[in-house]
Structures are given as structure tokens and as C-alpha cells.
Amino acid sequence: QLHERGALYWLLCTAFFVYIGSMAVAVISFIEIADTAGQLASLLFTMALSFCGVMVTPSALPRFWIFMYRISPLTYLIDAFLSVGIANVDVECASFEFVQFSPPPGMDCGTYMAPYIQMTGTGYLSDSSATDTCHFCQFSHTNDFLKSVGSDYSKRWRNWGIFICYIAINYIAAVSFYYLARVPKSTGEIKEQNQKTREGENLTGSSEDQQKVSA
């Protein structure tokens, strides 16, 4: 999986930068002032980041706001980043990451934790035969962690494809907004725009003539 995952990770990184550019084109297509367009783009990106499942997990979101999690483009991007980056690897906890506790008298750690490990399907003990102090690691495989945050390695290409669709939507929106906001729709509008253009050219020419006379 090394070459496939490396190639997909590169595609995801490239798609992210293209997405940022497409969002900028979409917001500036119908807004004349660049600062206002930048503020709108920042607002949209902040909303996408707020509801993508990083700062608040889907299970913690109020049900009314769950639709924001599903329509956020960063939901699918981050899901793909996570699954491609860390899936299918065994977990080895560092010494400070183990949960330490004492088993009941007369039981070893393996016997005491067996029902819990069987129920959850994840985690392991550093020494299952210990009877004084148990050292338990919460995850034994990275896929267990991905499952806990709602990520799935099998959906990696699907998530990339969905994210590409958001880029296409941005460019389609940019063309549509540009046509609606900036392209004249009638003969009168065309004449008015041409008149404004000629007036601007005349003002520019008059300013240049004044500068020459002053010189």
C-alpha cells in the first residue's frame, strides 16, 4: 500500500490547494471589493473547519447541526488524510500512555480484562499475567482509533472524489455568479456599461493632459 497511499496523499494535498483557489475565485466573482470577498472566504472556511469533526465530533453535535458536518468539504478531506496516513498499523503505547490499575485479589490482569477486551475488540495488556499492577493500552491497532472517530480506510478514494466535486462546484458557482453579477443582460445595460467605460477613459485622458500642462 505504500505507493498507493503516497500517491493519494499527494493528490489530497494538491486538491486542498486547488480547493482554496477555487473558493477564492467563487467569492470574488460577484464581489467587487477584494477585502469583502476575503472576509466572506474566511467565514466560509471557518464554518467548514468548525463542523468537520475535528473540534467537535459528530456525536457531540446537536442533531440540528449534523447537516453541517455532512456538507462540510473538510469532513471528507480530513477523513481521507487520517485514514491514508495512519491506517493498518499496530499500536505500541509508550510507557506514560498505559492506563494503570490493580486487578481484584486472586485475579491476574488477563483474566480481569478479558471481558472488556472481548466486548470492545481493541486494546492490549503489557503483561497479562501480572497480579499487582495492570498496564493497559487503549488501542492495539490504528484502525480501532479510526473507527472511534468515524473514519474508514476503505472510503479513502470516495472521500477524495467527493472533495473533488466541491472544487467543481466552486468553479461552476464562480462562472454562474460572474454571469449573474457582472455580465450585462440587456441592450440598455450594455450601453450603460459602455458609457461608463468611455467616461472612465475620458477622465483618465483629461488627467493625463492636465499633468502634461502642469509639467
KAWO-V10505 format. One record per backbone hydrogen bond with DSSP energy under -1.0 kcal/mol. CO is the residue of the C=O (numbers start at 0). NH is the residue of the N-H. Records with the same first field share a line. If there is no record, write none. Layout:
BEGIN
CO: NH ; NH
END
This chain:
BEGIN
0: 4
1: 5
2: 6
3: 7
4: 8
5: 9
6: 10
7: 11
8: 12
9: 13
10: 14
11: 15
12: 16
13: 17
14: 18
15: 19
16: 20
17: 21
18: 22
19: 23
20: 24
21: 25
22: 26
23: 27
32: 36
33: 37
34: 38
35: 39
36: 40
37: 41
38: 42
39: 43
40: 44
41: 45
42: 46
43: 47
44: 48
45: 49
46: 50
56: 59
61: 64
64: 67
65: 69
66: 70
67: 71
71: 74
72: 76
73: 77
74: 78
75: 79
76: 80
77: 81
78: 82
79: 83
80: 84
81: 85
82: 86
88: 141
93: 96
98: 135
100: 133
103: 106
107: 111
108: 112
109: 113
112: 116
113: 117
114: 118
115: 119
116: 120
123: 136
126: 129
127: 109
129: 108
133: 100
134: 125
135: 98
136: 123
139: 90
140: 143
141: 145
142: 146
143: 147
144: 148
145: 150
146: 149
151: 154
152: 155
154: 158
155: 159
156: 160
157: 161
158: 162
159: 163
160: 164
161: 165
162: 166
163: 167
164: 168
165: 169
166: 170
167: 171
168: 172
169: 173
170: 174
171: 175
172: 176
173: 177
174: 178
175: 179
176: 180
177: 181 ; 182
185: 189
186: 190
187: 191
188: 192
189: 193
190: 194
191: 195
192: 196
193: 197
194: 198
195: 199
196: 200
197: 201
198: 202
199: 203
200: 204
201: 205
202: 206
203: 207
204: 208
205: 209
206: 210
207: 211
208: 212
209: 213
210: 214
END
